[in-house]
Amino acid sequence: MFLKQKGFSVPDLVYFTAKEWQNTPKNCLQNIHNLNKYKNLAVRSSSLLEDSTQESFAGAFHSVLNVLFNDKDLSIAIADVVNSLKKEDDQIIIQEMVENVSMSGVLMTRTLDDGSPYYCVNYDDFSGQTNSITNGKGIGKTVYIYRKATPEDFVSNRILSVIELAKLLEKTFDGLPLDIEFALDENSEIYLLQARTIAAAKNWNKNSDNYVEQRIEHVADFVHQLTLPRRGLFGKKTTLGVMPDWNPAEMIGPFPKPLALSLYRELITQNIWRLARESMGYQVLPQIELMVNVAGRPYIDTRASFNSFLPKGLNPVICEKLVNAWLKRLDENPQFHDKIEFEIVHTVLEPNFEEKFQNRYPDTLNSYELEEYKIRLTDLTKNIMLLHGSLSEAMQKIEKLRYIQEYENKQEVGDIADLIEECRLFGTLPFAVLARHAFVAKIWLKAIGVNIPVRTISGKITDDLHKVIRGELSKEKFMNEYGHLRPGMYDILSKPYRERPEIFDVSASMNANAHHKGLSDLNLDSLFAECGLLISTKQFIEYAERAIYAREYAKFIFSKHLDNILNIIKSWGEKMGFEPSELAMLSISDILSLNFSPLYSYNKDFFKKRIEEKQNDYEAMRSFKLSYLIRSPKDVYVVPQHKSEPNYISSKKVKGKTVDLSYDYENINGYIVCIENADPGYDWIFAHKIAGLITCYGGANSHMAIRCAEYDLPAAIGCGERLFQMVCNAKTITLDCVEKAIVFEEKFL
């Protein structure tokens, strides 16, 4: 009763060890009779193993709720809990049930993985249960709160009250790191259910407090500066996201090394992204970065992105209204962060455009403004869908890059600048145009409910891989064509195909291409005419097929230049005595500086010091907790982990075991494969007979979404971190793409 004496609201309880229950069950039941004024009780586990390592044991030990107050029901519930425990000294807690629960969960006073200075609250405010989080099955919601956050940083009074409880407990227990189970009733009264120390503290980074404290105000100020009005851009503020538009979390990962981050910026997000759109008839923008680096994490500036989707020549008053409306919808619907071109922004004219616009943005534009917007979108869409317009021009540039690759042989560090410029002009710039065409095709196909079976370059890779297995194609020829591909195309630490002989270790079976019906009967002529578009059904199908194929082909071609750049850096680093893990800490500008000015110290010493500085910064930034959306500086201090809505592919339902490719590359036949973020380097998985695919990051029109649609493979693309981790830990799941749900079939640790 110590905690009650200290003023905490603790439901009445008794407790005993597993050994005491096994030896003297009658005495234990007699002690429970002291709680006989309560109708229902909770029987909870308190194991010495819980949260004692780097791994959480949520769900490993049972708790039974709403147990009727009688010896028979209590004995059954206690036996169930005891059977889940591992040690004789593990405890069973019998506790008064908290009624009318409005919120429950677990709070840790430090992050479990590294001890960063954040309170971590994982809670459920929907089910009305007190164990939906602790049983390991509830997805719930998660929020990180910087330990020195002020009350003004909080949006939720309930979360603030939970933090106040934690601070009282910390004061009571002399600052020990604590794992706290809590519940709030419908009157917002907070109850302490359990509290234990976190023994994992011995493994934590002792400097994480200093790392975060020294930098967090600068990070918040950087976010504040970004949210201010900006000359040349429409919109009062901005929102930062890791998945909108050019989705860096999918392409380079949520926490990339400096080399990968700088290459992605150099080749795409610094200038190429906007130049491609300007060439297609979108708004001309000032020289502005699309991607920003916030505490080592790549974020897209959605205000810049949204401005780039405005048709050229649109009235500035309309532009301002549109961008503000789009930003507001994203802030209110964070689950759309990876679907902005399907759920937020109208990038081209679509079927039923006016109805969709008014449903999303009522009272945003008057009738005259809406008509002008529609006319501009119509003209833009007409130009985009021309078969011999920017689509053909972009493909010609890609073919020029392929020609350059066949006849050039640039292998020195001094050649990197030339390779980057070639890749920009003839690779990523036309690729950005082709990617926009593929999005336009996808938007229209989704609107009319049709999927066109397009055989992409990725399908050819799978075919040729099986030709090697059957002895119809040599490994040398295969590697000459595809050896440059790597999972994580910007990551020097990722091995390319030519260094992965295991990709040939597959059976002769493979996923069959999907068969799509009804294209021959498709007639959209009247729909196109109604929308004012001068295109026939046959021309549209040809346009969509060419756009989808071209996008994947262009990525395949320019990635060969990127691979050459990484190889040159690796070879140069070997001569200097650096490992690839060290080279990953340099930015591309560090490498290019060799061509700009002489170094004033021995090269190796200079770069070694640079690598050490970057490594220290990188480790320091890992201590920060940030969400996939940042809407204001407050989100730097109180960090909600917004729920992500997966993009479900196919109309199938499959049950199967899961395999996480982060750890297992061998047996994936028949499994539901889990990949954090995927690009063409993972295409080898489609040579296996996999049951389904689940990714942490990825959008509705990402590479893996296209590949899964090509094979009609059940997939959930872009699940978000919490759901993805649960899927990876699960033994068996059902992936139901019809009902758009992932069901956990078995209890998991």
VOTI-612399 format. One line per 4 residues: for each residue x negated, y, z negated of C-alpha. Coordinates in steps of 0.02 Angstrom, whole numbers, plus 32768, in hexadecimal, padded with zeros to 4 digits. Layout:
<atoms>
X:Y:Z  ... $
</atoms>
This chain:
<atoms>
8000:8000:8000  7F65:806E:8008  7F9E:80C6:80A8  804B:80EC:8062 $
7FF9:813C:7FCC  7F99:81AA:8045  803B:81E8:8093  8047:817C:8130 $
80ED:8134:8169  80C9:8079:8165  8156:7FF9:8175  815C:7F87:80DC $
80F0:7EED:80F2  809C:7E56:80A7  8009:7DF7:80EF  7FA7:7D56:80D9 $
7F22:7CF4:8136  7F3B:7C64:81AE  7EE5:7BF4:812E  7F5D:7C2A:80A4 $
7FF2:7C02:8114  7FAD:7B56:813E  7F88:7B2C:8087  8017:7B82:8028 $
80A6:7BAE:80A0  8126:7BB5:8012  80C2:7C39:7FB5  80B5:7C9F:8054 $
8171:7C96:8070  818F:7CC7:7FBB  8127:7D64:7FD5  818E:7D8D:806E $
822C:7D89:8004  81F4:7E31:7FBE  822D:7E79:8066  82DC:7E32:8059 $
8333:7EDB:8068  830A:7EDC:8124  8375:7E83:81A4  82EA:7E66:8223 $
822F:7E51:8211  8196:7E55:8281  8115:7DCC:8276  8070:7E12:82B6 $
7FC0:7DCF:82D0  7F25:7E24:828D  7E8F:7DC6:82D1  7DDA:7DEA:82A8 $
7DB7:7DD8:8362  7E2B:7E62:839B  7DCA:7EF1:83EC  7D28:7EB2:83A0 $
7CCB:7EAE:8447  7CC8:7F11:84E7  7D61:7EAC:851C  7E0F:7ECD:84D9 $
7E6F:7E35:849D  7F1A:7E83:84BB  7F93:7DF5:84D7  7F1F:7D6D:8494 $
7F77:7D64:83EC  8031:7D5A:83D2  80AA:7DCB:8379  8162:7D9F:8364 $
81E3:7E28:834E  8293:7E2F:830A  8280:7D92:82A1  831B:7D70:8236 $
82FC:7D70:817B  8305:7CB7:8152  8280:7C36:812E  82A3:7BCE:81C9 $
8292:7C5B:8248  81FF:7CA7:81EB  81A3:7C00:81E4  81B8:7BE5:82A0 $
817B:7C96:82C7  80E6:7C8A:824E  80B2:7BE1:8296  80B7:7C2C:8345 $
8046:7CBC:8311  7FCF:7C4B:82AD  7FBA:7BD7:8343  7F7D:7C6B:83AB $
7EF6:7C9A:832C  7E43:7C5C:8330  7E02:7C6B:827D  7E41:7C39:81D1 $
7E23:7CEA:8191  7E90:7D37:8218  7F29:7D89:81CB  7FE4:7D82:81E8 $
8044:7E20:81BF  80FE:7E17:8196  8147:7EC4:81AB  81EA:7F22:81AA $
8229:7F3C:825C  822D:7FF1:8295  82DB:800E:82DC  830E:807D:836F $
825E:8089:83B6  8248:8115:8435  818C:80FE:844F  8109:8080:8418 $
8057:8056:8442  7FA1:804C:8416  7F28:80DB:83F7  7E6C:80CB:83F2 $
7E0A:8159:83A9  7D7F:813B:8427  7D7F:80EE:84D4  7D61:8035:84C2 $
7CE4:8022:8550  7C62:80A4:8521  7C9F:8105:848A  7CBC:81A7:84E9 $
7D07:8232:847D  7DBC:8217:84AE  7E54:81D5:8457  7EA1:8150:84C8 $
7F5D:813A:84B6  7FAF:80AA:8513  806A:80B3:84F5  8117:807B:852A $
81AA:80F3:851F  8224:8089:8582  823E:7FD9:853D  8269:8004:8488 $
81F1:7F7A:844E  815F:7F90:83D7  80EF:7F0D:8427  8100:7F2D:84E3 $
804F:7F70:84E9  7FFA:7EFE:8469  803A:7E5E:84BA  7FD2:7E87:8554 $
8065:7E7F:85CD  80A6:7F30:85CF  805F:7FA9:864E  8093:803E:85E7 $
8045:80E9:85F5  7F98:8123:85C5  7F55:81CC:8596  7EA5:81FF:8560 $
7E94:8294:84EB  7DEE:82EB:84D2  7DCA:82E7:8418  7DBA:83A5:840E $
7E55:83CB:8474  7EC3:8451:8427  7F81:8446:840E  7F95:84C0:849E $
7F4F:843D:8514  7FDE:83C3:84F2  807D:83B8:8557  80CB:832E:84ED $
80F1:834B:8435  80FE:828F:841B  804C:8273:8457  8013:8302:83EA $
8064:82B0:8351  800B:820C:8378  7F63:8267:837F  7F88:82BD:82DA $
7FA7:8211:828D  7F00:81D5:82D2  7EA4:826B:828A  7EEF:824C:81DE $
7EB8:8197:81E4  7E09:81C7:821C  7DFC:8240:818A  7E37:81B9:8113 $
7DB9:813A:8154  7D22:81AF:8165  7D26:81BA:8222  7D21:8100:8247 $
7D56:80D6:82FB  7E06:8091:82ED  7E82:802A:8350  7F30:8063:831B $
7FDA:8018:8342  806B:8092:832F  8122:80AC:8352  8196:8143:8359 $
824F:8136:8338  82D9:8199:838D  82BF:8226:8310  8206:822F:8341 $
81CE:81F1:8296  8129:8197:82AD  8102:80F0:8259  8057:80A1:8242 $
8066:7FE7:8269  7FB1:7FB0:8263  7F03:7FFC:825F  7E5B:7FA6:8270 $
7DA9:7FD9:8293  7D5C:7FC3:8340  7CBE:7F5C:832B  7C8C:7F80:83E0 $
7C44:8026:83A3  7B98:7FD6:8393  7B91:7FC9:8451  7BC5:807C:8477 $
7B5F:8107:84C4  7B2D:8173:8432  7B15:820D:84A2  7BC2:820D:84F1 $
7C03:8291:8478  7B79:830A:84A8  7B8A:82E2:8561  7C42:830F:8562 $
7C3C:83A0:84E8  7BB3:83F9:8549  7C0D:83EC:85EF  7CC8:83E3:85D5 $
7CE5:849F:85CD  7C85:84B4:8671  7CEF:842C:86C2  7D90:847F:8686 $
7D53:8529:86C5  7D28:84DE:876F  7DD8:8497:877C  7E20:8540:8747 $
7DBE:859A:87D0  7DFD:851E:8852  7EB2:853A:881E  7EAA:85F7:8837 $
7EEF:8644:88D9  7E6F:8638:8966  7E55:86AE:89F7  7E89:865F:8A9B $
7EF1:85D6:8A4A  7FAB:85D1:8A27  7FE8:8594:897E  7FE3:85DC:88CE $
7F7E:854D:8883  7F3A:84A2:88AC  7F3F:83F0:886E  7EA7:837E:8878 $
7EBB:82C6:88A3  7E4B:8231:88C7  7EBF:81E5:894B  7F17:826C:89B2 $
7EE3:8287:8A67  7E33:8241:8A7E  7E46:81D6:89E0  7D93:81D5:899D $
7DBD:8159:8911  7DDF:80D7:8997  7D50:8104:8A0B  7CC1:8121:8991 $
7D0C:80EB:88EB  7D4B:814F:8856  7C9B:816D:8812  7C21:8165:88A4 $
7B65:8175:889C  7B20:821E:88DA  7AE4:81D9:8982  7B8E:8191:89B1 $
7BE8:822E:8975  7B76:82A3:89D6  7B7F:823B:8A76  7C3D:823C:8A71 $
7C3A:82F8:8A5A  7BBA:8312:8AE5  7C14:82A5:8B63  7CC9:82CE:8B3E $
7D07:833C:8AB0  7C98:83D5:8AC3  7CD0:840C:8B71  7D02:837B:8BE1 $
7DAD:8361:8B8F  7DEB:8410:8BBA  7D96:841F:8C64  7DEE:8382:8C9F $
7E98:83C5:8C6D  7E79:8470:8CB6  7E52:841C:8D5D  7EFC:83C5:8D58 $
7F63:8462:8D3C  7F66:8476:8C80  7F3D:8513:8C1D  7E90:8560:8C2D $
7E45:8565:8B7E  7DB2:85BF:8B2F  7D16:8558:8B0F  7D52:84FD:8A75 $
7D25:8457:8A25  7DAC:83D2:8A24  7D57:8369:899D  7D13:83AB:88F9 $
7CA7:8356:8877  7CF5:835A:87C9  7C87:8308:8745  7C3F:8292:87C7 $
7CE7:8261:880E  7D21:828F:88BE  7DC6:82ED:88C7  7E27:8330:895B $
7E5E:83E5:8950  7F14:83CA:8983  7F32:8483:89A4  7EAA:847F:8A29 $
7EF1:83DC:8A6C  7FA4:841F:8A73  7F6A:84BC:8ACD  7F19:8451:8B52 $
7FC1:8400:8B7C  8017:84A5:8BA5  8039:84BC:8C60  7FCF:8543:8CB0 $
802A:85EA:8CC1  80AE:85CA:8C3C  80EE:8665:8BE1  8082:8685:8B45 $
811D:869C:8AD7  8158:85EE:8B08  80A9:85A8:8AED  80A2:85EA:8A3B $
814D:85A2:8A11  8122:84F8:8A5A  807B:84E2:8A02  80C3:8513:895A $
8156:849C:8972  80E2:840D:89A3  8073:842B:890B  8108:8430:8897 $
814C:838C:88DB  80A3:8337:88C2  8094:8379:8810  8142:8339:87E7 $
8127:8292:8841  8073:825C:881F  809C:81AD:8861  8099:81FA:8910 $
7FE0:8228:8902  7FAE:81A6:8985  8048:81C1:89F3  8044:827B:8A13 $
8062:826B:8ACF  80F8:81FC:8AB3  8144:8249:8A17  8104:82FC:8A07 $
80CE:8352:8AA8  8121:8355:8B53  8087:834C:8BC2  80EA:8330:8C64 $
819E:8333:8C9A  81F8:8296:8C5E  82A5:824A:8C7E  8326:829E:8C0E $
82A7:8324:8BE3  8323:83A6:8BA5  837F:832B:8B34  82DC:82EC:8AE7 $
829C:839D:8ACD  833B:83DA:8A79  8340:8342:8A07  828E:8362:89CE $
8289:841F:89CF  8338:846A:89C1  833D:8528:89C3  8284:8534:89F3 $
82A0:857B:8AA2  8335:85D7:8AE9  8384:859B:8B8B  8319:860E:8BF9 $
8278:85DA:8BA3  82A4:8522:8BAD  82C9:8534:8C67  8221:8588:8C86 $
81C8:8500:8C25  8221:847A:8C8A  81F4:84CC:8D2F  813C:84D7:8CFE $
813B:8421:8CC6  818F:83ED:8D69  810D:8444:8DD4  8082:83FA:8D69 $
80CA:834A:8D78  80DE:8358:8E35  8026:8383:8E48  7FEC:82FC:8DD0 $
804C:8271:8E28  8001:8296:8ED3  7FA8:81F7:8F09  7F23:8259:8F66 $
7F0C:82E2:8EE5  7EA2:82E3:8E46  7EB4:8227:8E30  7E5B:8202:8ED4 $
7DDA:828B:8EB6  7DAF:8242:8E0C  7D9B:8193:8E53  7D23:81D6:8ED7 $
7CB5:821E:8E4C  7CB8:8179:8DEE  7C81:811E:8E8B  7BF4:819C:8E9E $
7BBA:8171:8DEE  7BBC:80B8:8E1A  7B52:80DF:8EB4  7AD7:8140:8E46 $
7ACC:80AB:8DD0  7AA2:8035:8E5F  7A14:809E:8EA6  79CD:80FD:8E11 $
7956:80B8:8D90  7946:8133:8D00  78F3:80E3:8C69  7890:816C:8C0F $
78C3:81DA:8B7E  78AC:8271:8BF0  7936:822C:8C5F  79BC:8232:8BD8 $
79F0:82E6:8BFF  7A0A:82B6:8CB8  7A6B:821A:8C87  7ADC:827F:8C14 $
7AFF:8300:8C9B  7B26:8278:8D1C  7B96:8220:8CA0  7BF3:82C0:8C7B $
7C0D:82F9:8D2F  7C2D:8251:8D82  7C62:81E7:8CED  7CBD:8232:8C5A $
7D06:82C8:8CB7  7D5D:825F:8D3D  7D86:81DD:8CB7  7DDE:8264:8C52 $
7E46:828F:8CEC  7E6F:81D8:8D0C  7E9C:81BD:8C55  7F19:824C:8C63 $
7F64:81FB:8CFF  7F74:8155:8CA1  7FCE:81AF:8C14  8047:81FE:8C90 $
806B:8154:8CDB  8083:8108:8C2E  80FA:8193:8BF9  8169:8175:8C90 $
8161:80B7:8C83  8192:80C0:8BCC  8220:8139:8BF2  826C:80C4:8C75 $
8247:8025:8C12  81D6:7FD1:8C93  812A:7F83:8C82  80C0:7F71:8D1F $
8047:7EDD:8D1F  7FA2:7F30:8D4D  7F07:7EC5:8D63  7E7D:7F2F:8D17 $
7DC0:7F1B:8D18  7DD3:7ECA:8C6E  7E38:7E3E:8CBC  7DAB:7E22:8D38 $
7D2F:7E15:8CA9  7D97:7D8B:8C5C  7DA4:7D30:8D03  7CE9:7D39:8D21 $
7CC4:7CFF:8C71  7D26:7C61:8C94  7CCD:7C4C:8D3A  7C2A:7C47:8CD9 $
7C71:7BC4:8C64  7CAC:7B5B:8CF7  7C03:7B6D:8D4D  7C47:7BD5:8DDD $
7BE3:7C72:8DB0  7B34:7C81:8D66  7B1A:7CD3:8CBD  7A9A:7D46:8D10 $
7B19:7D8B:8D8C  7B9A:7DA0:8D02  7B1F:7E01:8C97  7AE6:7E6C:8D29 $
7B99:7EA8:8D3B  7BD8:7EAA:8C88  7B40:7E9F:8C18  7B4A:7F58:8BEB $
7BF0:7F47:8B90  7BEA:7F4D:8AD3  7C69:7F54:8A45  7C57:8009:8A10 $
7C1A:8054:8AB3  7BC9:80ED:8A5F  7B75:808A:89D3  7ABD:805E:89E7 $
7AD1:7FDA:895E  7B50:7F79:89C4  7B06:7EEF:8A30  7B36:7EF1:8AE9 $
7B75:7E56:8B41  7AC7:7E2E:8B84  7A8F:7E13:8ACF  7B29:7DAB:8AA1 $
7B17:7CFC:8AEB  7BA6:7CC4:8A7A  7C25:7D15:8AEF  7C12:7C7C:8B5E $
7C42:7C07:8AD0  7CFA:7BFE:8AFC  7D6B:7B75:8B3D  7DAC:7B73:8BEE $
7E59:7BA9:8BB5  7E88:7C5F:8BB7  7F1A:7CD4:8BA0  7F86:7CD6:8C3B $
7FB9:7D7A:8C87  8068:7DB1:8C60  80EC:7D9C:8CE5  815A:7E36:8CF4 $
81FD:7E2C:8D4F  8269:7EAA:8DA6  81EA:7F1B:8DFD  822A:7EEB:8EAA $
82D9:7F21:8E77  829F:7FC3:8E27  82E8:805F:8E77  82C2:8106:8E27 $
82D8:8174:8EBF  8373:81CA:8E7C  8320:81E5:8DD2  8287:8237:8E21 $
82F7:82A3:8E8E  835D:82D7:8DF7  82BC:830C:8DA0  8285:836F:8E39 $
81EF:82FD:8E5C  81C3:82D9:8F11  8193:8223:8EFA  81E3:817C:8F24 $
81EC:80E0:8EB9  8169:808A:8F24  80F4:811F:8F17  810B:8128:8E5A $
80E2:806F:8E43  8047:8086:8EAD  8019:8121:8E49  8030:80C8:8DA2 $
7FCD:802F:8DD9  7F3D:8099:8E1A  7F3A:8109:8D80  7F39:807A:8D02 $
7EB5:8019:8D64  7E4A:80B3:8D82  7E44:80E3:8CCC  7DFD:803A:8C97 $
7D87:8032:8D2D  7D42:80E0:8D0C  7D1E:80B5:8C56  7CC5:8017:8C8F $
7C56:807A:8D06  7C26:810D:8C98  7C03:8099:8C05  7B71:8054:8C6C $
7B20:8100:8C68  7B42:810B:8BAE  7AF2:8061:8B95  7A57:809C:8BF3 $
7A4A:8135:8B83  7A52:80C8:8AE6  79D2:804E:8B2D  7956:80DA:8B51 $
796C:811E:8AA0  7952:8070:8A59  78B4:8052:8AC0  786E:80FC:8A90 $
7896:80D7:89DB  783C:8030:89E0  779E:8085:8A20  77AD:8101:898F $
77C8:8075:8912  787F:8098:88EC  7909:8017:88D5  79B1:8031:892F $
7A01:8053:8884  798A:80E7:8872  79A6:8125:8923  7A62:8124:8902 $
7A43:81B0:8885  79FF:8227:890A  7A71:8293:8975  7A5E:829B:8A31 $
7A21:834F:8A1E  7991:830E:89B2  795E:829C:8A41  7973:8323:8AC6 $
7906:839A:8A62  7872:8336:8AA1  788F:8386:8B4B  78A6:8435:8B06 $
7812:8461:8A99  7776:8412:8A4E  7780:83CE:899E  770F:841F:891D $
76E8:837D:88C5  76C9:82C9:88F7  7765:828B:894F  7784:81F6:88DE $
7774:825F:883F  77E9:82E2:8885  7870:8265:88B4  7859:81FD:8817 $
787D:8296:87AD  7912:82BF:881B  7956:820F:880A  7944:8213:874D $
79A2:82B9:8744  7A2F:8277:87B0  7A37:81D3:874E  7A49:8232:86AA $
7AD1:829F:86F2  7B2A:8208:873A  7B2A:81AC:8693  7B64:824A:863B $
7BF6:825F:86B2  7C2F:81AC:8693  7C5D:81E2:85E3  7CE6:8253:8628 $
7D99:8216:8638  7DFD:8260:86C6  7E9E:8231:871C  7EBA:8214:87D5 $
7F19:82BA:87D8  7EE0:835C:8788  7F68:83E1:8789  7F1A:8461:8714 $
7E86:8477:869D  7EF3:842A:8614  7EE2:8383:866E  7E28:8387:8646 $
7E4D:8382:858A  7EED:831B:8587  7EDD:829B:8611  7F7A:823D:8645 $
7F59:81A0:86AB  7FE9:81B4:8724  8040:8118:8760  801A:80EE:8815 $
809E:80A3:8888  8051:801A:88F6  8069:8017:89B2  80B8:7F6F:89D6 $
8092:7F1D:8A7E  8100:7E99:8AD5  81AA:7E57:8AA0  8169:7DBD:8A48 $
8162:7D76:899A  80CF:7D0C:8961  809D:7CBC:88BD  7FE7:7C92:889F $
7F49:7C9C:8838  7EE0:7D3A:8840  7E26:7D4E:8864  7DC5:7DEF:8847 $
7D43:7E08:88D0  7CDC:7E72:8859  7CA2:7DCF:880C  7CCE:7D3C:8880 $
7CA4:7D2E:8938  7CB6:7C74:894E  7D61:7C23:893F  7DE8:7C97:897D $
7E51:7C22:89EA  7F02:7C21:89A8  7EDF:7CAC:892B  7F28:7D5A:891C $
7E89:7DC1:8934  7E67:7E5D:88CA  7DF1:7EE6:8908  7DD8:7F90:88B5 $
7DC5:7FEF:8958  7DB3:7FA2:8A04  7D73:7FD5:8AB0  7D40:7F77:8B50 $
7CB1:7F24:8AF2  7D30:7EB4:8A9E  7D7C:7E75:8B40  7D2A:7DCC:8B26 $
7DB2:7DA0:8AA8  7E30:7D90:8B35  7DCF:7CFB:8B79  7E0A:7CA0:8ADC $
7EBB:7C64:8ABE  7EDE:7CDF:8A33  7F8C:7CEA:89E9  7F91:7DA7:89D0 $
7F2C:7E43:89AB  7F31:7EC3:891F  7EC5:7F5F:8915  7EAD:7FE2:888E $
7E9B:8071:890A  7EDF:8088:89B8  7F6A:80E0:8A15  7FFC:80AF:8A82 $
7F94:80C4:8B1F  7EEC:808A:8ADE  7E7E:800D:8B37  7EB8:7F7C:8ACB $
7F6F:7FAD:8ADE  7F5A:7FA4:8B9B  7EFF:7EFD:8B91  7F83:7EAF:8B21 $
800D:7EEF:8B94  7FAF:7EA3:8C27  7FB4:7DF7:8BD4  805B:7E12:8B7C $
7FFE:7DEB:8ADC  8054:7E15:8A36  7FF5:7EA4:89E5  8001:7F2B:8962 $
7F89:7FB7:8993  7F5B:803C:8913  7F9E:7FF8:886D  7F3F:806E:87FC $
7EC1:803E:8776  7F34:7FFC:86ED  7FA0:7F8A:8759  7F08:7F50:87BE $
7EAC:7F1C:8721  7F43:7EBA:86E4  7F4E:7E61:878C  7E94:7E34:8787 $
7EA7:7DEF:86D7  7F44:7D8C:86FE  7F3E:7CD2:8720  7FD2:7CCF:8795 $
8040:7D58:87DF  80CF:7D69:8858  80B5:7DEF:88DB  8163:7E1D:8915 $
8159:7E98:89A5  8216:7E91:89C2  8241:7ECE:8913  81A0:7F34:890B $
8166:7EE4:886A  80D6:7E83:881C  8113:7E02:879D  809D:7DB2:8720 $
80C3:7CF9:8718  8054:7CC6:8688  8013:7D16:85EA  7F64:7D5B:8603 $
7ED8:7D99:8594 $
</atoms>
